[in-house]
Amino acid sequence: MCELYVKADPILYESRSRSLRIRGVVTTLRLENQFWDILSEIAEVDGMTTNQLIAKLYEEVMDYRGEVVNFASFLRVSCTRYLSQRRGQVPALSVVRAGVK
């Protein structure tokens, strides 16, 4: 079983930094290449660029939570949730506010 993981192309777990503008501020995010690839796929499905998707996710999590302690980790978890949902393991997510779905 471990061969599935240990034989992964090392380029997938190599980290890469990207600069982007969020709320008018240029910031740098460092993620593994595999996560950049997944974010690119999500953005394409949603008809956005990767930077637009990341900025939108930031806006939405800030609106919902009021803060983001570790945005890079949030993005990694978002990627894994996307993959799980794509495989049908996680039902489509809906925001529940004030008892309204």
C-alpha positions in Angstrom: 0.0 0.0 0.0 2.8 2.5 0.8 4.1 2.2 -2.7 1.2 4.3 -3.8 2.4 7.2 -1.7 6.2 6.7 -1.7 6.4 6.5 -5.5 4.7 9.9 -5.9 6.7 12.2 -8.2 8.8 14.5 -5.8 7.8 17.5 -7.8 4.2 17.1 -6.4 5.3 17.7 -2.8 7.9 20.4 -3.6 6.7 23.7 -2.4 6.2 26.8 -4.5 5.5 30.4 -3.6 3.1 32.6 -5.5 2.4 36.3 -5.0 -1.1 37.5 -5.3 -3.3 40.4 -4.3 -5.9 39.9 -1.6 -8.0 42.8 -0.5 -5.6 45.1 -2.2 -2.5 43.8 -0.4 0.2 41.8 -2.2 0.9 38.6 -0.2 2.8 35.4 -0.8 1.4 31.9 -0.4 3.6 28.8 -0.2 2.0 25.5 -1.0 3.0 22.2 -2.4 2.7 21.9 -6.2 -0.1 19.3 -5.9 -2.2 21.8 -4.1 -1.5 24.5 -6.7 -2.7 22.0 -9.3 -5.9 21.3 -7.4 -6.6 25.0 -6.9 -6.1 25.5 -10.6 -8.6 22.8 -11.3 -11.2 24.2 -9.0 -10.7 27.7 -10.5 -11.1 26.3 -14.0 -14.3 24.6 -13.0 -15.6 27.8 -11.5 -14.5 29.9 -14.5 -11.8 31.9 -12.6 -8.1 32.2 -12.5 -6.4 30.6 -9.5 -5.6 34.0 -8.0 -9.3 35.0 -8.3 -10.4 31.8 -6.6 -8.0 32.3 -3.8 -9.1 35.9 -3.2 -12.7 34.8 -3.3 -12.1 32.0 -0.8 -10.3 34.5 1.5 -13.2 36.9 1.2 -15.8 34.2 2.0 -13.9 32.7 4.9 -13.4 36.1 6.4 -17.1 37.0 6.0 -18.1 33.7 7.6 -15.4 33.3 10.3 -14.1 36.8 10.8 -10.5 35.6 10.8 -8.2 33.0 9.2 -5.5 31.7 11.5 -3.6 29.8 8.8 -4.8 30.5 5.3 -2.4 28.1 3.6 -3.8 25.3 5.7 -7.3 26.4 5.0 -6.5 26.1 1.2 -5.0 22.6 1.7 -8.2 21.5 3.5 -10.3 23.1 0.9 -8.5 21.1 -1.8 -9.0 17.8 0.1 -12.7 18.7 0.6 -13.0 19.4 -3.1 -11.5 16.0 -4.0 -13.7 14.2 -1.5 -16.8 15.9 -2.8 -15.8 15.1 -6.4 -15.5 11.5 -5.4 -19.0 11.7 -3.9 -17.8 11.1 -0.3 -18.9 14.5 1.0 -22.4 15.8 0.3 -22.6 19.2 -1.5 -21.9 21.9 1.1 -24.5 24.6 1.9 -24.1 27.5 4.3 -26.7 27.5 7.0 -27.4 30.9 8.5 -30.2 31.7 10.9 -31.8 28.4 10.4 -32.2 28.9 6.6 -30.6 26.5 4.2 
